[in-house]
């Protein structure tokens, strides 16, 4: 989480500051806008990062549950085949 916040803050600061200077704003105005852009983009990166991590965890849990269900189904099929093999006359 800290990495996403810092990365977003750095990207926000640099991009807003450079755009403000290119537009022709004064250095103090550009600095104030860059600070605000840093906070906003940092929080945005943090929010998106949390959503992404939550979705990755959910995907991994779903895969694990599907694998467990497949193993249980295979075991059940094995037991069913064993019962059919025993009950069939040779």
HTML snippet that shows the backbone in 3Dmol.js (N, CA, C, O; Angstrom):
<script src="https://3Dmol.org/build/3Dmol-min.js"></script>
<div id="view" style="width:600px;height:400px;position:relative"></div>
<script>
const pdb = `
ATOM      1  N   UNK A   1       0.814  -1.188   0.000  1.00  0.00           N
ATOM      2  CA  UNK A   1       0.000   0.000   0.000  1.00  0.00           C
ATOM      3  C   UNK A   1       0.864   1.261   0.000  1.00  0.00           C
ATOM      4  O   UNK A   1       0.558   2.225  -0.701  1.00  0.00           O
ATOM      5  N   UNK A   2       1.916   1.252   0.767  1.00  0.00           N
ATOM      6  CA  UNK A   2       2.770   2.434   0.837  1.00  0.00           C
ATOM      7  C   UNK A   2       3.414   2.716  -0.507  1.00  0.00           C
ATOM      8  O   UNK A   2       3.546   3.868  -0.919  1.00  0.00           O
ATOM      9  N   UNK A   3       3.816   1.637  -1.192  1.00  0.00           N
ATOM     10  CA  UNK A   3       4.463   1.810  -2.490  1.00  0.00           C
ATOM     11  C   UNK A   3       3.514   2.471  -3.487  1.00  0.00           C
ATOM     12  O   UNK A   3       3.916   3.377  -4.217  1.00  0.00           O
ATOM     13  N   UNK A   4       2.275   2.029  -3.522  1.00  0.00           N
ATOM     14  CA  UNK A   4       1.295   2.616  -4.442  1.00  0.00           C
ATOM     15  C   UNK A   4       1.017   4.072  -4.118  1.00  0.00           C
ATOM     16  O   UNK A   4       0.894   4.907  -5.015  1.00  0.00           O
ATOM     17  N   UNK A   5       0.919   4.369  -2.838  1.00  0.00           N
ATOM     18  CA  UNK A   5       0.682   5.745  -2.417  1.00  0.00           C
ATOM     19  C   UNK A   5       1.853   6.639  -2.812  1.00  0.00           C
ATOM     20  O   UNK A   5       1.658   7.731  -3.347  1.00  0.00           O
ATOM     21  N   UNK A   6       3.067   6.170  -2.546  1.00  0.00           N
ATOM     22  CA  UNK A   6       4.249   6.970  -2.888  1.00  0.00           C
ATOM     23  C   UNK A   6       4.423   7.117  -4.398  1.00  0.00           C
ATOM     24  O   UNK A   6       4.756   8.195  -4.889  1.00  0.00           O
ATOM     25  N   UNK A   7       4.197   6.031  -5.127  1.00  0.00           N
ATOM     26  CA  UNK A   7       4.326   6.088  -6.580  1.00  0.00           C
ATOM     27  C   UNK A   7       3.303   7.045  -7.181  1.00  0.00           C
ATOM     28  O   UNK A   7       3.637   7.859  -8.042  1.00  0.00           O
ATOM     29  N   UNK A   8       2.074   6.946  -6.729  1.00  0.00           N
ATOM     30  CA  UNK A   8       1.039   7.861  -7.222  1.00  0.00           C
ATOM     31  C   UNK A   8       1.342   9.299  -6.863  1.00  0.00           C
ATOM     32  O   UNK A   8       1.129  10.201  -7.672  1.00  0.00           O
ATOM     33  N   UNK A   9       1.838   9.523  -5.655  1.00  0.00           N
ATOM     34  CA  UNK A   9       2.193  10.880  -5.248  1.00  0.00           C
ATOM     35  C   UNK A   9       3.308  11.454  -6.094  1.00  0.00           C
ATOM     36  O   UNK A   9       3.266  12.618  -6.494  1.00  0.00           O
ATOM     37  N   UNK A  10       4.312  10.623  -6.364  1.00  0.00           N
ATOM     38  CA  UNK A  10       5.430  11.102  -7.163  1.00  0.00           C
ATOM     39  C   UNK A  10       4.985  11.404  -8.600  1.00  0.00           C
ATOM     40  O   UNK A  10       5.340  12.441  -9.161  1.00  0.00           O
ATOM     41  N   UNK A  11       4.214  10.498  -9.182  1.00  0.00           N
ATOM     42  CA  UNK A  11       3.732  10.712 -10.550  1.00  0.00           C
ATOM     43  C   UNK A  11       2.840  11.951 -10.604  1.00  0.00           C
ATOM     44  O   UNK A  11       2.949  12.759 -11.526  1.00  0.00           O
ATOM     45  N   UNK A  12       1.958  12.097  -9.617  1.00  0.00           N
ATOM     46  CA  UNK A  12       1.072  13.261  -9.579  1.00  0.00           C
ATOM     47  C   UNK A  12       1.836  14.559  -9.455  1.00  0.00           C
ATOM     48  O   UNK A  12       1.534  15.534 -10.143  1.00  0.00           O
ATOM     49  N   UNK A  13       2.831  14.575  -8.574  1.00  0.00           N
ATOM     50  CA  UNK A  13       3.609  15.795  -8.374  1.00  0.00           C
ATOM     51  C   UNK A  13       4.355  16.189  -9.637  1.00  0.00           C
ATOM     52  O   UNK A  13       4.281  17.333 -10.085  1.00  0.00           O
ATOM     53  N   UNK A  14       5.076  15.226 -10.207  1.00  0.00           N
ATOM     54  CA  UNK A  14       5.896  15.533 -11.380  1.00  0.00           C
ATOM     55  C   UNK A  14       5.030  15.947 -12.567  1.00  0.00           C
ATOM     56  O   UNK A  14       5.334  16.921 -13.255  1.00  0.00           O
ATOM     57  N   UNK A  15       3.963  15.211 -12.801  1.00  0.00           N
ATOM     58  CA  UNK A  15       3.137  15.518 -13.973  1.00  0.00           C
ATOM     59  C   UNK A  15       2.421  16.850 -13.818  1.00  0.00           C
ATOM     60  O   UNK A  15       2.402  17.635 -14.766  1.00  0.00           O
ATOM     61  N   UNK A  16       1.835  17.136 -12.669  1.00  0.00           N
ATOM     62  CA  UNK A  16       1.117  18.400 -12.489  1.00  0.00           C
ATOM     63  C   UNK A  16       2.089  19.572 -12.489  1.00  0.00           C
ATOM     64  O   UNK A  16       1.796  20.623 -13.058  1.00  0.00           O
ATOM     65  N   UNK A  17       3.239  19.396 -11.856  1.00  0.00           N
ATOM     66  CA  UNK A  17       4.219  20.483 -11.826  1.00  0.00           C
ATOM     67  C   UNK A  17       4.726  20.799 -13.228  1.00  0.00           C
ATOM     68  O   UNK A  17       4.835  21.965 -13.607  1.00  0.00           O
ATOM     69  N   UNK A  18       5.037  19.758 -13.995  1.00  0.00           N
ATOM     70  CA  UNK A  18       5.563  20.002 -15.344  1.00  0.00           C
ATOM     71  C   UNK A  18       4.504  20.619 -16.252  1.00  0.00           C
ATOM     72  O   UNK A  18       4.816  21.509 -17.043  1.00  0.00           O
ATOM     73  N   UNK A  19       3.267  20.163 -16.150  1.00  0.00           N
ATOM     74  CA  UNK A  19       2.201  20.741 -16.976  1.00  0.00           C
ATOM     75  C   UNK A  19       1.955  22.194 -16.573  1.00  0.00           C
ATOM     76  O   UNK A  19       1.766  23.051 -17.435  1.00  0.00           O
ATOM     77  N   UNK A  20       1.955  22.472 -15.280  1.00  0.00           N
ATOM     78  CA  UNK A  20       1.736  23.848 -14.820  1.00  0.00           C
ATOM     79  C   UNK A  20       2.857  24.766 -15.295  1.00  0.00           C
ATOM     80  O   UNK A  20       2.594  25.908 -15.673  1.00  0.00           O
ATOM     81  N   UNK A  21       4.083  24.298 -15.285  1.00  0.00           N
ATOM     82  CA  UNK A  21       5.193  25.134 -15.752  1.00  0.00           C
ATOM     83  C   UNK A  21       5.133  25.331 -17.269  1.00  0.00           C
ATOM     84  O   UNK A  21       5.449  26.410 -17.772  1.00  0.00           O
ATOM     85  N   UNK A  22       4.726  24.284 -17.994  1.00  0.00           N
ATOM     86  CA  UNK A  22       4.612  24.409 -19.444  1.00  0.00           C
ATOM     87  C   UNK A  22       3.498  25.373 -19.844  1.00  0.00           C
ATOM     88  O   UNK A  22       3.609  26.071 -20.852  1.00  0.00           O
ATOM     89  N   UNK A  23       2.441  25.410 -19.068  1.00  0.00           N
ATOM     90  CA  UNK A  23       1.326  26.306 -19.348  1.00  0.00           C
ATOM     91  C   UNK A  23       1.735  27.752 -19.092  1.00  0.00           C
ATOM     92  O   UNK A  23       1.181  28.669 -19.699  1.00  0.00           O
ATOM     93  N   UNK A  24       2.698  27.964 -18.202  1.00  0.00           N
ATOM     94  CA  UNK A  24       3.184  29.316 -17.953  1.00  0.00           C
ATOM     95  C   UNK A  24       2.796  29.866 -16.600  1.00  0.00           C
ATOM     96  O   UNK A  24       2.846  31.080 -16.399  1.00  0.00           O
ATOM     97  N   UNK A  25       2.414  29.020 -15.670  1.00  0.00           N
ATOM     98  CA  UNK A  25       2.064  29.490 -14.336  1.00  0.00           C
ATOM     99  C   UNK A  25       3.337  29.787 -13.562  1.00  0.00           C
ATOM    100  O   UNK A  25       4.415  29.311 -13.918  1.00  0.00           O
ATOM    101  N   UNK A  26       3.210  30.560 -12.521  1.00  0.00           N
ATOM    102  CA  UNK A  26       4.354  30.900 -11.690  1.00  0.00           C
ATOM    103  C   UNK A  26       4.831  29.695 -10.896  1.00  0.00           C
ATOM    104  O   UNK A  26       4.078  28.741 -10.697  1.00  0.00           O
ATOM    105  N   UNK A  27       6.084  29.733 -10.440  1.00  0.00           N
ATOM    106  CA  UNK A  27       6.641  28.590  -9.709  1.00  0.00           C
ATOM    107  C   UNK A  27       5.887  28.260  -8.416  1.00  0.00           C
ATOM    108  O   UNK A  27       5.713  27.085  -8.092  1.00  0.00           O
ATOM    109  N   UNK A  28       5.442  29.264  -7.684  1.00  0.00           N
ATOM    110  CA  UNK A  28       4.712  28.997  -6.436  1.00  0.00           C
ATOM    111  C   UNK A  28       3.341  28.393  -6.718  1.00  0.00           C
ATOM    112  O   UNK A  28       2.909  27.476  -6.019  1.00  0.00           O
ATOM    113  N   UNK A  29       2.664  28.896  -7.729  1.00  0.00           N
ATOM    114  CA  UNK A  29       1.353  28.349  -8.100  1.00  0.00           C
ATOM    115  C   UNK A  29       1.514  26.914  -8.594  1.00  0.00           C
ATOM    116  O   UNK A  29       0.732  26.031  -8.241  1.00  0.00           O
ATOM    117  N   UNK A  30       2.536  26.697  -9.410  1.00  0.00           N
ATOM    118  CA  UNK A  30       2.784  25.351  -9.929  1.00  0.00           C
ATOM    119  C   UNK A  30       3.125  24.397  -8.794  1.00  0.00           C
ATOM    120  O   UNK A  30       2.712  23.238  -8.809  1.00  0.00           O
ATOM    121  N   UNK A  31       3.878  24.879  -7.810  1.00  0.00           N
ATOM    122  CA  UNK A  31       4.240  24.041  -6.670  1.00  0.00           C
ATOM    123  C   UNK A  31       3.017  23.684  -5.830  1.00  0.00           C
ATOM    124  O   UNK A  31       2.876  22.543  -5.392  1.00  0.00           O
ATOM    125  N   UNK A  32       2.143  24.647  -5.608  1.00  0.00           N
ATOM    126  CA  UNK A  32       0.929  24.378  -4.823  1.00  0.00           C
ATOM    127  C   UNK A  32       0.017  23.392  -5.565  1.00  0.00           C
ATOM    128  O   UNK A  32      -0.536  22.477  -4.955  1.00  0.00           O
ATOM    129  N   UNK A  33      -0.137  23.579  -6.865  1.00  0.00           N
ATOM    130  CA  UNK A  33      -0.962  22.659  -7.638  1.00  0.00           C
ATOM    131  C   UNK A  33      -0.334  21.267  -7.691  1.00  0.00           C
ATOM    132  O   UNK A  33      -1.044  20.262  -7.679  1.00  0.00           O
ATOM    133  N   UNK A  34       0.983  21.213  -7.748  1.00  0.00           N
ATOM    134  CA  UNK A  34       1.672  19.921  -7.767  1.00  0.00           C
ATOM    135  C   UNK A  34       1.491  19.192  -6.444  1.00  0.00           C
ATOM    136  O   UNK A  34       1.331  17.972  -6.423  1.00  0.00           O
ATOM    137  N   UNK A  35       1.516  19.925  -5.347  1.00  0.00           N
ATOM    138  CA  UNK A  35       1.278  19.293  -4.039  1.00  0.00           C
ATOM    139  C   UNK A  35      -0.126  18.718  -3.963  1.00  0.00           C
ATOM    140  O   UNK A  35      -0.323  17.607  -3.470  1.00  0.00           O
ATOM    141  N   UNK A  36      -1.090  19.465  -4.444  1.00  0.00           N
ATOM    142  CA  UNK A  36      -2.471  18.981  -4.454  1.00  0.00           C
ATOM    143  C   UNK A  36      -2.620  17.775  -5.385  1.00  0.00           C
ATOM    144  O   UNK A  36      -3.299  16.806  -5.045  1.00  0.00           O
ATOM    145  N   UNK A  37      -1.987  17.835  -6.550  1.00  0.00           N
ATOM    146  CA  UNK A  37      -2.022  16.702  -7.481  1.00  0.00           C
ATOM    147  C   UNK A  37      -1.356  15.472  -6.897  1.00  0.00           C
ATOM    148  O   UNK A  37      -1.779  14.344  -7.153  1.00  0.00           O
ATOM    149  N   UNK A  38      -0.307  15.695  -6.110  1.00  0.00           N
ATOM    150  CA  UNK A  38       0.392  14.588  -5.459  1.00  0.00           C
ATOM    151  C   UNK A  38      -0.525  13.863  -4.485  1.00  0.00           C
ATOM    152  O   UNK A  38      -0.574  12.633  -4.465  1.00  0.00           O
ATOM    153  N   UNK A  39      -1.245  14.623  -3.686  1.00  0.00           N
ATOM    154  CA  UNK A  39      -2.157  14.016  -2.707  1.00  0.00           C
ATOM    155  C   UNK A  39      -3.285  13.263  -3.414  1.00  0.00           C
ATOM    156  O   UNK A  39      -3.606  12.129  -3.059  1.00  0.00           O
ATOM    157  N   UNK A  40      -3.871  13.900  -4.401  1.00  0.00           N
ATOM    158  CA  UNK A  40      -5.017  13.292  -5.095  1.00  0.00           C
ATOM    159  C   UNK A  40      -4.607  12.015  -5.822  1.00  0.00           C
ATOM    160  O   UNK A  40      -5.270  10.987  -5.684  1.00  0.00           O
ATOM    161  N   UNK A  41      -3.534  12.068  -6.585  1.00  0.00           N
ATOM    162  CA  UNK A  41      -3.120  10.884  -7.337  1.00  0.00           C
ATOM    163  C   UNK A  41      -2.589   9.789  -6.412  1.00  0.00           C
ATOM    164  O   UNK A  41      -2.760   8.603  -6.698  1.00  0.00           O
ATOM    165  N   UNK A  42      -1.952  10.172  -5.315  1.00  0.00           N
ATOM    166  CA  UNK A  42      -1.504   9.169  -4.342  1.00  0.00           C
ATOM    167  C   UNK A  42      -2.666   8.397  -3.747  1.00  0.00           C
ATOM    168  O   UNK A  42      -2.615   7.172  -3.639  1.00  0.00           O
ATOM    169  N   UNK A  43      -3.718   9.117  -3.360  1.00  0.00           N
ATOM    170  CA  UNK A  43      -4.900   8.451  -2.812  1.00  0.00           C
ATOM    171  C   UNK A  43      -5.605   7.605  -3.867  1.00  0.00           C
ATOM    172  O   UNK A  43      -6.131   6.536  -3.559  1.00  0.00           O
ATOM    173  N   UNK A  44      -5.617   8.078  -5.101  1.00  0.00           N
ATOM    174  CA  UNK A  44      -6.227   7.314  -6.188  1.00  0.00           C
ATOM    175  C   UNK A  44      -5.471   6.011  -6.433  1.00  0.00           C
ATOM    176  O   UNK A  44      -6.087   4.959  -6.602  1.00  0.00           O
ATOM    177  N   UNK A  45      -4.144   6.075  -6.453  1.00  0.00           N
ATOM    178  CA  UNK A  45      -3.340   4.865  -6.630  1.00  0.00           C
ATOM    179  C   UNK A  45      -3.571   3.899  -5.476  1.00  0.00           C
ATOM    180  O   UNK A  45      -3.659   2.690  -5.688  1.00  0.00           O
ATOM    181  N   UNK A  46      -3.669   4.420  -4.262  1.00  0.00           N
ATOM    182  CA  UNK A  46      -3.906   3.556  -3.094  1.00  0.00           C
ATOM    183  C   UNK A  46      -5.254   2.848  -3.221  1.00  0.00           C
ATOM    184  O   UNK A  46      -5.351   1.649  -2.960  1.00  0.00           O
ATOM    185  N   UNK A  47      -6.288   3.578  -3.618  1.00  0.00           N
ATOM    186  CA  UNK A  47      -7.621   3.013  -3.758  1.00  0.00           C
ATOM    187  C   UNK A  47      -7.655   1.928  -4.829  1.00  0.00           C
ATOM    188  O   UNK A  47      -8.211   0.851  -4.613  1.00  0.00           O
ATOM    189  N   UNK A  48      -7.060   2.216  -5.982  1.00  0.00           N
ATOM    190  CA  UNK A  48      -7.019   1.232  -7.068  1.00  0.00           C
ATOM    191  C   UNK A  48      -6.199   0.013  -6.653  1.00  0.00           C
ATOM    192  O   UNK A  48      -6.556  -1.117  -6.984  1.00  0.00           O
ATOM    193  N   UNK A  49      -5.103   0.238  -5.930  1.00  0.00           N
ATOM    194  CA  UNK A  49      -4.279  -0.875  -5.456  1.00  0.00           C
ATOM    195  C   UNK A  49      -5.036  -1.795  -4.520  1.00  0.00           C
ATOM    196  O   UNK A  49      -4.917  -3.017  -4.610  1.00  0.00           O
ATOM    197  N   UNK A  50      -5.811  -1.215  -3.625  1.00  0.00           N
ATOM    198  CA  UNK A  50      -6.614  -2.044  -2.710  1.00  0.00           C
ATOM    199  C   UNK A  50      -7.637  -2.876  -3.462  1.00  0.00           C
ATOM    200  O   UNK A  50      -7.826  -4.055  -3.164  1.00  0.00           O
ATOM    201  N   UNK A  51      -8.297  -2.267  -4.434  1.00  0.00           N
ATOM    202  CA  UNK A  51      -9.281  -3.011  -5.226  1.00  0.00           C
ATOM    203  C   UNK A  51      -8.595  -4.141  -5.983  1.00  0.00           C
ATOM    204  O   UNK A  51      -9.107  -5.259  -6.032  1.00  0.00           O
ATOM    205  N   UNK A  52      -7.444  -3.854  -6.569  1.00  0.00           N
ATOM    206  CA  UNK A  52      -6.711  -4.866  -7.332  1.00  0.00           C
ATOM    207  C   UNK A  52      -6.279  -6.018  -6.433  1.00  0.00           C
ATOM    208  O   UNK A  52      -6.437  -7.180  -6.807  1.00  0.00           O
ATOM    209  N   UNK A  53      -5.739  -5.718  -5.260  1.00  0.00           N
ATOM    210  CA  UNK A  53      -5.302  -6.772  -4.340  1.00  0.00           C
ATOM    211  C   UNK A  53      -6.492  -7.606  -3.872  1.00  0.00           C
ATOM    212  O   UNK A  53      -6.387  -8.829  -3.771  1.00  0.00           O
ATOM    213  N   UNK A  54      -7.610  -6.963  -3.589  1.00  0.00           N
ATOM    214  CA  UNK A  54      -8.799  -7.700  -3.161  1.00  0.00           C
ATOM    215  C   UNK A  54      -9.267  -8.651  -4.264  1.00  0.00           C
ATOM    216  O   UNK A  54      -9.650  -9.786  -3.981  1.00  0.00           O
ATOM    217  N   UNK A  55      -9.239  -8.196  -5.512  1.00  0.00           N
ATOM    218  CA  UNK A  55      -9.663  -9.042  -6.626  1.00  0.00           C
ATOM    219  C   UNK A  55      -8.697 -10.199  -6.864  1.00  0.00           C
ATOM    220  O   UNK A  55      -9.130 -11.303  -7.194  1.00  0.00           O
ATOM    221  N   UNK A  56      -7.410  -9.965  -6.704  1.00  0.00           N
ATOM    222  CA  UNK A  56      -6.431 -11.041  -6.862  1.00  0.00           C
ATOM    223  C   UNK A  56      -6.625 -12.096  -5.773  1.00  0.00           C
ATOM    224  O   UNK A  56      -6.575 -13.293  -6.056  1.00  0.00           O
ATOM    225  N   UNK A  57      -6.846 -11.664  -4.537  1.00  0.00           N
ATOM    226  CA  UNK A  57      -7.098 -12.616  -3.451  1.00  0.00           C
ATOM    227  C   UNK A  57      -8.348 -13.439  -3.716  1.00  0.00           C
ATOM    228  O   UNK A  57      -8.358 -14.650  -3.495  1.00  0.00           O
ATOM    229  N   UNK A  58      -9.413 -12.778  -4.192  1.00  0.00           N
ATOM    230  CA  UNK A  58     -10.655 -13.494  -4.495  1.00  0.00           C
ATOM    231  C   UNK A  58     -10.444 -14.505  -5.613  1.00  0.00           C
ATOM    232  O   UNK A  58     -10.968 -15.617  -5.553  1.00  0.00           O
ATOM    233  N   UNK A  59      -9.678 -14.121  -6.634  1.00  0.00           N
ATOM    234  CA  UNK A  59      -9.404 -15.037  -7.742  1.00  0.00           C
ATOM    235  C   UNK A  59      -8.635 -16.261  -7.253  1.00  0.00           C
ATOM    236  O   UNK A  59      -8.938 -17.386  -7.652  1.00  0.00           O
ATOM    237  N   UNK A  60      -7.644 -16.046  -6.394  1.00  0.00           N
ATOM    238  CA  UNK A  60      -6.865 -17.171  -5.872  1.00  0.00           C
ATOM    239  C   UNK A  60      -7.721 -18.084  -4.998  1.00  0.00           C
ATOM    240  O   UNK A  60      -7.581 -19.306  -5.045  1.00  0.00           O
ATOM    241  N   UNK A  61      -8.606 -17.487  -4.201  1.00  0.00           N
ATOM    242  CA  UNK A  61      -9.498 -18.310  -3.375  1.00  0.00           C
ATOM    243  C   UNK A  61     -10.444 -19.122  -4.251  1.00  0.00           C
ATOM    244  O   UNK A  61     -10.709 -20.286  -3.952  1.00  0.00           O
ATOM    245  N   UNK A  62     -10.958 -18.528  -5.327  1.00  0.00           N
ATOM    246  CA  UNK A  62     -11.854 -19.242  -6.235  1.00  0.00           C
ATOM    247  C   UNK A  62     -11.129 -20.402  -6.910  1.00  0.00           C
ATOM    248  O   UNK A  62     -11.688 -21.489  -7.056  1.00  0.00           O
ATOM    249  N   UNK A  63      -9.879 -20.168  -7.322  1.00  0.00           N
ATOM    250  CA  UNK A  63      -9.104 -21.245  -7.940  1.00  0.00           C
ATOM    251  C   UNK A  63      -8.863 -22.378  -6.957  1.00  0.00           C
ATOM    252  O   UNK A  63      -8.955 -23.552  -7.318  1.00  0.00           O
ATOM    253  N   UNK A  64      -8.555 -22.027  -5.711  1.00  0.00           N
ATOM    254  CA  UNK A  64      -8.300 -23.048  -4.703  1.00  0.00           C
ATOM    255  C   UNK A  64      -9.574 -23.854  -4.428  1.00  0.00           C
ATOM    256  O   UNK A  64      -9.513 -25.078  -4.305  1.00  0.00           O
ATOM    257  N   UNK A  65     -10.720 -23.185  -4.331  1.00  0.00           N
ATOM    258  CA  UNK A  65     -11.971 -23.890  -4.090  1.00  0.00           C
ATOM    259  C   UNK A  65     -12.331 -24.784  -5.278  1.00  0.00           C
ATOM    260  O   UNK A  65     -12.857 -25.880  -5.088  1.00  0.00           O
ATOM    261  N   UNK A  66     -12.054 -24.329  -6.486  1.00  0.00           N
ATOM    262  CA  UNK A  66     -12.330 -25.157  -7.667  1.00  0.00           C
ATOM    263  C   UNK A  66     -11.432 -26.388  -7.674  1.00  0.00           C
ATOM    264  O   UNK A  66     -11.877 -27.478  -8.034  1.00  0.00           O
ATOM    265  N   UNK A  67     -10.172 -26.222  -7.280  1.00  0.00           N
ATOM    266  CA  UNK A  67      -9.262 -27.366  -7.228  1.00  0.00           C
ATOM    267  C   UNK A  67      -9.708 -28.366  -6.166  1.00  0.00           C
ATOM    268  O   UNK A  67      -9.653 -29.574  -6.394  1.00  0.00           O
ATOM    269  N   UNK A  68     -10.142 -27.885  -5.027  1.00  0.00           N
ATOM    270  CA  UNK A  68     -10.625 -28.768  -3.963  1.00  0.00           C
ATOM    271  C   UNK A  68     -11.872 -29.517  -4.429  1.00  0.00           C
ATOM    272  O   UNK A  68     -12.024 -30.708  -4.156  1.00  0.00           O
ATOM    273  N   UNK A  69     -12.758 -28.821  -5.129  1.00  0.00           N
ATOM    274  CA  UNK A  69     -13.969 -29.471  -5.637  1.00  0.00           C
ATOM    275  C   UNK A  69     -13.625 -30.535  -6.671  1.00  0.00           C
ATOM    276  O   UNK A  69     -14.252 -31.593  -6.704  1.00  0.00           O
ATOM    277  N   UNK A  70     -12.643 -30.265  -7.509  1.00  0.00           N
ATOM    278  CA  UNK A  70     -12.235 -31.252  -8.506  1.00  0.00           C
ATOM    279  C   UNK A  70     -11.632 -32.484  -7.847  1.00  0.00           C
ATOM    280  O   UNK A  70     -11.892 -33.604  -8.287  1.00  0.00           O
ATOM    281  N   UNK A  71     -10.835 -32.301  -6.804  1.00  0.00           N
ATOM    282  CA  UNK A  71     -10.240 -33.434  -6.093  1.00  0.00           C
ATOM    283  C   UNK A  71     -11.337 -34.254  -5.421  1.00  0.00           C
ATOM    284  O   UNK A  71     -11.315 -35.484  -5.467  1.00  0.00           O
ATOM    285  N   UNK A  72     -12.294 -33.571  -4.798  1.00  0.00           N
ATOM    286  CA  UNK A  72     -13.392 -34.283  -4.133  1.00  0.00           C
ATOM    287  C   UNK A  72     -14.223 -35.058  -5.153  1.00  0.00           C
ATOM    288  O   UNK A  72     -14.646 -36.184  -4.890  1.00  0.00           O
ATOM    289  N   UNK A  73     -14.455 -34.454  -6.309  1.00  0.00           N
ATOM    290  CA  UNK A  73     -15.220 -35.136  -7.354  1.00  0.00           C
ATOM    291  C   UNK A  73     -14.461 -36.348  -7.877  1.00  0.00           C
ATOM    292  O   UNK A  73     -15.065 -37.388  -8.139  1.00  0.00           O
ATOM    293  N   UNK A  74     -13.160 -36.229  -8.031  1.00  0.00           N
ATOM    294  CA  UNK A  74     -12.352 -37.355  -8.494  1.00  0.00           C
ATOM    295  C   UNK A  74     -12.371 -38.488  -7.478  1.00  0.00           C
ATOM    296  O   UNK A  74     -12.463 -39.656  -7.856  1.00  0.00           O
ATOM    297  N   UNK A  75     -12.286 -38.159  -6.199  1.00  0.00           N
ATOM    298  CA  UNK A  75     -12.346 -39.186  -5.155  1.00  0.00           C
ATOM    299  C   UNK A  75     -13.698 -39.884  -5.150  1.00  0.00           C
ATOM    300  O   UNK A  75     -13.781 -41.103  -5.003  1.00  0.00           O
ATOM    301  N   UNK A  76     -14.754 -39.096  -5.313  1.00  0.00           N
ATOM    302  CA  UNK A  76     -16.097 -39.679  -5.332  1.00  0.00           C
ATOM    303  C   UNK A  76     -16.255 -40.606  -6.537  1.00  0.00           C
ATOM    304  O   UNK A  76     -16.829 -41.689  -6.425  1.00  0.00           O
ATOM    305  N   UNK A  77     -15.742 -40.171  -7.689  1.00  0.00           N
ATOM    306  CA  UNK A  77     -15.809 -40.999  -8.889  1.00  0.00           C
ATOM    307  C   UNK A  77     -15.023 -42.287  -8.705  1.00  0.00           C
ATOM    308  O   UNK A  77     -15.457 -43.348  -9.153  1.00  0.00           O
ATOM    309  N   UNK A  78     -13.871 -42.204  -8.048  1.00  0.00           N
ATOM    310  CA  UNK A  78     -13.051 -43.387  -7.786  1.00  0.00           C
ATOM    311  C   UNK A  78     -13.798 -44.381  -6.902  1.00  0.00           C
ATOM    312  O   UNK A  78     -13.791 -45.585  -7.159  1.00  0.00           O
ATOM    313  N   UNK A  79     -14.442 -43.861  -5.856  1.00  0.00           N
ATOM    314  CA  UNK A  79     -15.201 -44.733  -4.958  1.00  0.00           C
ATOM    315  C   UNK A  79     -16.374 -45.360  -5.695  1.00  0.00           C
ATOM    316  O   UNK A  79     -16.671 -46.538  -5.496  1.00  0.00           O
ATOM    317  N   UNK A  80     -17.038 -44.593  -6.538  1.00  0.00           N
ATOM    318  CA  UNK A  80     -18.168 -45.116  -7.307  1.00  0.00           C
ATOM    319  C   UNK A  80     -17.703 -46.212  -8.258  1.00  0.00           C
ATOM    320  O   UNK A  80     -18.371 -47.238  -8.384  1.00  0.00           O
ATOM    321  N   UNK A  81     -16.577 -46.014  -8.926  1.00  0.00           N
ATOM    322  CA  UNK A  81     -16.035 -47.026  -9.827  1.00  0.00           C
ATOM    323  C   UNK A  81     -15.647 -48.286  -9.057  1.00  0.00           C
ATOM    324  O   UNK A  81     -15.841 -49.398  -9.549  1.00  0.00           O
ATOM    325  N   UNK A  82     -15.105 -48.120  -7.862  1.00  0.00           N
ATOM    326  CA  UNK A  82     -14.713 -49.273  -7.052  1.00  0.00           C
ATOM    327  C   UNK A  82     -15.948 -50.068  -6.641  1.00  0.00           C
ATOM    328  O   UNK A  82     -15.913 -51.298  -6.640  1.00  0.00           O
ATOM    329  N   UNK A  83     -17.031 -49.391  -6.294  1.00  0.00           N
ATOM    330  CA  UNK A  83     -18.268 -50.077  -5.916  1.00  0.00           C
ATOM    331  C   UNK A  83     -18.852 -50.826  -7.108  1.00  0.00           C
ATOM    332  O   UNK A  83     -19.318 -51.956  -6.969  1.00  0.00           O
ATOM    333  N   UNK A  84     -18.827 -50.194  -8.278  1.00  0.00           N
ATOM    334  CA  UNK A  84     -19.360 -50.851  -9.470  1.00  0.00           C
ATOM    335  C   UNK A  84     -18.518 -52.054  -9.852  1.00  0.00           C
ATOM    336  O   UNK A  84     -19.056 -53.060 -10.314  1.00  0.00           O
ATOM    337  N   UNK A  85     -17.231 -51.972  -9.673  1.00  0.00           N
ATOM    338  CA  UNK A  85     -16.332 -53.067 -10.000  1.00  0.00           C
ATOM    339  C   UNK A  85     -16.580 -54.267  -9.068  1.00  0.00           C
ATOM    340  O   UNK A  85     -16.528 -55.420  -9.497  1.00  0.00           O
ATOM    341  N   UNK A  86     -16.847 -53.975  -7.799  1.00  0.00           N
ATOM    342  CA  UNK A  86     -17.077 -55.049  -6.831  1.00  0.00           C
ATOM    343  C   UNK A  86     -18.433 -55.704  -7.066  1.00  0.00           C
ATOM    344  O   UNK A  86     -18.552 -56.921  -6.923  1.00  0.00           O
ATOM    345  N   UNK A  87     -19.454 -54.936  -7.420  1.00  0.00           N
ATOM    346  CA  UNK A  87     -20.800 -55.493  -7.568  1.00  0.00           C
ATOM    347  C   UNK A  87     -21.024 -56.173  -8.909  1.00  0.00           C
ATOM    348  O   UNK A  87     -21.981 -56.937  -9.032  1.00  0.00           O
ATOM    349  N   UNK A  88     -20.204 -55.943  -9.910  1.00  0.00           N
ATOM    350  CA  UNK A  88     -20.395 -56.582 -11.209  1.00  0.00           C
ATOM    351  C   UNK A  88     -19.897 -58.037 -11.149  1.00  0.00           C
ATOM    352  O   UNK A  88     -18.816 -58.312 -10.628  1.00  0.00           O
ATOM    353  N   UNK A  89     -20.701 -58.958 -11.689  1.00  0.00           N
ATOM    354  CA  UNK A  89     -20.221 -60.354 -11.735  1.00  0.00           C
ATOM    355  C   UNK A  89     -19.170 -60.504 -12.821  1.00  0.00           C
ATOM    356  O   UNK A  89     -19.231 -59.870 -13.874  1.00  0.00           O
ATOM    357  N   UNK A  90     -18.219 -61.351 -12.533  1.00  0.00           N
ATOM    358  CA  UNK A  90     -17.132 -61.564 -13.459  1.00  0.00           C
ATOM    359  C   UNK A  90     -17.410 -62.676 -14.425  1.00  0.00           C
ATOM    360  O   UNK A  90     -16.574 -62.977 -15.277  1.00  0.00           O
TER     361      UNK A  90
END
`;
const viewer = $3Dmol.createViewer("view");
viewer.addModel(pdb, "pdb");
viewer.setStyle({}, {cartoon: {color: "spectrum"}});
viewer.zoomTo();
viewer.render();
</script>
